[in-house]
Amino acid sequence: MGRNELGDIRRSQVITTHGPGAIIDFRAGGAGGAAISVVSGGLEAWDERARPAGLQHPQTIFEPRLQKQLEVDGFRLPPVAPQVAPGAYAPSAGSLSGVRFPQWLHCPRCHLLRQPNGWREAPGDPALFCEPCSGGMAAADRVHVVPVRFIVVCPFGHLDEFPWHSWVRHREGCSLGALALAGSATAGLAGYILSCRNCGASRSMEGCFGDDVAGQCRGKRPWLPGDHEDCPGRDDPNSQPRVTQRGASNLYFSVVESALDIPPWSDALQARLVQFWPTLLRAADAPARGLFVDMLGLPAQLAMTRERLIAEIEARIERIQAPHPNLRWEEYEQLTKHEHDFQTTEFEVRPTPPPPELRPWVDQVVRVTRLREVRALRGFTRVLPPTGPEDPRIAPISVKATNWLPAIENRGEGIFLRLDATRLRQWETSPAVEARAATINEAFGAEWRRRGGEGAPPRTIRPRFLLVHTLAHALIRQLSLDCGYSSASLRERIYADVDSFEMAGLLIFTASPDADGTLGGLVRQGEPAMLAQIVDQALRNMSWCSSDPLCIEGVHTITDSLSGAACHCCLLGAETSCEEFNRLLDRALLIGTPHEPALGYFTDYLTSEV
C-alpha cells in the first residue's frame, strides 16, 4: 500500500453510502490492520486529488435531461486510478481523500484518550500507535489506537467531537490533562468510565446520549474547506445536535437524482454533440448556435448537411427548454407509447400483452431489454432521510456550486407495469382508501415542519403512490426469488402522479455497474405466463406476514408513521433498491385488512377463481 493510502471503495458506494461527508471505516494494511475512520472529502478534494479538475477530467459522463434539472454541465465518475504498467496504477491521478474523524483516539491497552498529535506515527502510514504500550515492538505488533465510539451530529449535516472534557467535569484548577476511558464489570454504558489522570475526576458514560449533552452546534464541516459555518438550526429546539455512535446507520442519507437515458438523448447524434451541448444550450438564439456550428465545422465532422444538423439541434433545444419539464413523465411516455424513430443503443423496449389473469388490474406490460441510468449525488442528510429535493436540511458536498456533480452510470434491463386507469380511479376515490392515505400524508407534513420546512410540504402522499410503491416492493421480493438476483440488485422506479401528469406505473430494473444486470434473466420474467405467476405469488405472499396481526394493524410502524402495514418480514428491503428509504409503504392497500378487505386494490383478484 502506498503512502497514506487507506483502501478501495466501489464507485457505486460514492453515490450512496460513502459520498462526500460520509464517515468511512478502513483497515490500514487490509483486514486485521489498524482501524482508521475518516470523513470523505467534498468536491474541492476531488479537484485537488484527481486532476485535471472539473469536467476537464477524462472520467466524465453526460445526460442532458438530468443536467438541465440539476443545473450543471455534466457529471464526473468517481475517479479510478489509471494503469501505468501491468499491476501498477497512478493513485495520485485517480484517488479521493478523507479527513481523520473523530480526532479523539483511544489506546486499547492503557485506555488513554488523545487527539492525533498525542500519538506516534510512522512515515507514510496513516495508522497511529501508542509508543509507551508498543515499546520496542516490531511494526506489525505495535498497539494501534482506535477511533472513539461517540460523536456529535447535527440534523443540518454538521459533525463535531464528543465534549469529553465537559462530560468528565474536571475538578477546580485542573489543567484539562490526560483523559482515559476504561471498561469495568458493569454492563452497558455505565461500565465505561471516563476519568482525568490529572485531577482524578471520573464519570461513567451512562446518559451520554441525552438531549442536552452536545450543547450548541458549532457548524463543523470537516469534509469541506473552511471547516465550519453558522448552523441554520442553532436557535431551533427541534434541530439541536445530538450524541450518537460513530457507526450509526442514520449518519448519512444520500440525496440522489437519477434519469433514464431515453430517445432522442440516447441516440448516436447526441453522443457526438455531448461535448458541445452546454455551449449550444447557453447560446443566445438559433443564429448564434448556427455560427457555433459553422465555426467548429460540425456538419463535416458529423457527416450531415448543415440544414439537417441545425434542425436537429433546434428540435432538441426546444424539447429540453419546454416549460415545466418532468423527467418521470418523459420516461413514462417512452415506456407506454414507445413511439420513436431514433436509432439508439441505450434504450430498447418490447411491448408485451398483459397476462389475461391480470388485465382487469394491469393494462400494459413492457419488457425493457436495454436501459442506461445516470445517478447523480447532490447532497445528503443526517439523522432522518430527506423528505424531498427541497428539504432544508440537505447538506452540501461543496463550498460553492460547481458546474458538475458526482455520478455513476448503470446499464441493465427491466420490466414495466402500468395499472388500469379506470379501476385505479375507482379504487383511489374510495373514502376508506383516502382516509388511510391521509393519515400517512399528515405524518409526512408533520415531519416536514419538524425539519424546518416552510409552507406546504413539497408533495402530497396519495393512495396511488402508496399502492404503486408497495407493489414494487412486493415484486422485487418475488423477482429476487424467481430470477436469481439478490434483492439489492433490483431497483424500483415509481411513476405515480395525478396532479401535473397522470401516471400509474412502475419499473423494476437491474441497473448495475457490472454485467450482472444485462444477462436477460429479468426480462424473461416479463413474458405473460411467467409474469402472471410472479404477480400472483407476490400478492398471495403479501396477504400474510409472520408478524401479523401486529404488522397488518400497523403496530410495527407506530414509531415511523410514514408507513402503514409494513415490516422487515413482508415489505422492507435493501435501501439501495428503494427510492423512499423504505418508507411510504402499506400492504393493506394491496390486499386489504381482515376488517376492511375493500382497502386492497387487488382484493378482487385474490378472491377470484383465476
MOGIRA-V319984 format. One record per helix or strand of 3 or more residues. SS is the DSSP state (H for helix, E for strand). FROM is the first residue (numbers start at 0). TO is the last residue. If there is no record, write none. Layout:
SS,FROM,TO + SS,FROM,TO
This chain:
H,10,15 + E,22,27 + E,33,39 + H,42,48 + H,53,55 + H,63,69 + E,73,75 + E,82,84 + H,90,92 + E,97,99 + E,111,113 + H,115,117 + H,130,133 + H,138,140 + E,149,152 + E,158,160 + H,163,167 + E,178,182 + H,188,190 + E,191,195 + E,201,203 + H,236,238 + E,241,244 + E,252,259 + H,267,272 + H,276,281 + H,285,295 + H,297,301 + H,305,319 + H,326,336 + E,347,351 + H,355,357 + E,361,380 + E,403,418 + H,420,427 + H,430,449 + H,462,481 + H,486,488 + E,490,496 + E,502,508 + H,514,517 + H,520,523 + H,527,541 + H,554,556 + H,587,590 + H,596,598 + H,602,606
